[in-house]
Amino acid sequence: MGSLGVRHLKRFWARQLANGTGQAADSTEQDWRFDNLVLNALGLALGETLSYLMQARPDFAEFERWVLARNEGPLDAGLLARLNSTLAGQPYTAAALAPLHALDALDDVLSPEDLRHWDEHGYVIVRNAVSREQARATEQAVWEMLEMRPDDVASWYEKPIGRGIMMDFYHHPTLRANRHAPRIQKAYAQLWQTSDLWATTDRTSFNPPETPALPHQGFQLHWDVSLQPPFHFGTQGLLYLCDTPAEQGAFRCVPGFHRRLESWLRELPAGTDPRDVTLDAQAVPIAAQAGDFIIWHHFLPHGSSPNRGTYPRIVQYLNMYPVDFRETMAWR
């Protein structure tokens, strides 16, 4: 298990290095599940971690030091105990159970009306998921990372953001704090009907107003899951870090599509790629305030919208899932 005492981490490291030489066996669904679980529990982004392993090809001790550096300190003992118990199929220790019991004891965040909206439309807005001050602190961290200024419009366009509007920015303390925000965790616990969830280590996004020289760089409406049956329940989410009216590049989705995805797929003409079908006319932008959090059913076609406002749309992506979350491995 190495000096950090993390189950599966050494197996993950060894298999990825073997992948680089073409010597690894095919990954199983359990490998995929455990890989994601370990990386998310340790606050590591999948793409960043794989890039480091392929480029540096570190020995295991060096990899563990890299993990600690990304966490800027020691790992949470209670979270590590919970992770190791999960990977070993053993009951949780008292230390691992304590934060789950605390989350269970919190008042519900989503009202019955919110839950009815979720059932009908497939998305819900968690108001004041983090404080406006916390959202502003995270927004400021994004500006500093990009070396841009909110009062200098020209700086917004001086260099690429990353992959389109997506930034590889994961490890700032404010980002970690948001992943542990009680109102976000409680909302996910209500939707999944369990507090035993794991937070993803996902990207941030900076979507500036489009210009003739720089049209919208975001993704068109899409799904991030396979459209091959069987279909399993899943969620996705993002945190608005600044006030975002509808015209300011707001998140958009096709409300209610989770209720008709399967029938829609069956009714497509033979040979049609569902990902090539344009659904923009049915999409709705979802405006919200700094500190508000949007959760959507992963069956909804979704994406960012062109920013026709005067200020960037800045968000942090954050999802939660149980260890037994199922995802179809065959891609369609």
Buried (B, 14 or more C-beta within 10 A) or exposed (E): EBEBBBBBBBBBBEBBBEBEEEEBEEEEEEBEBBBBBBBBBBBBBBEBBBEBBEEEEBEBEEBBEBBBEBBEEEBBEBBBBBBBBBBEEEEBEEBBBEBBEEBEEEEEBBEEEBBEBBEEBBBBBBEBBBEBEBBBBBBBBBBEBBEBEBEEBEBBBEEEBBEBBBBBBBBBEBBBEBBEBBBBBBBBBBBBEBBBBBBBBBBBBBBBBBEEEEEBBBBEBEBEBBBEEEBEEBBBBBBBBBBBBBBBBBBBBBBBBBBEBBEBBEEEEEEEEBEEEEBEEBBBBBBBBBBBBBBBBBBBBBBBBBBEBEBBBBBBBBBBBBBEBBBBEEEE
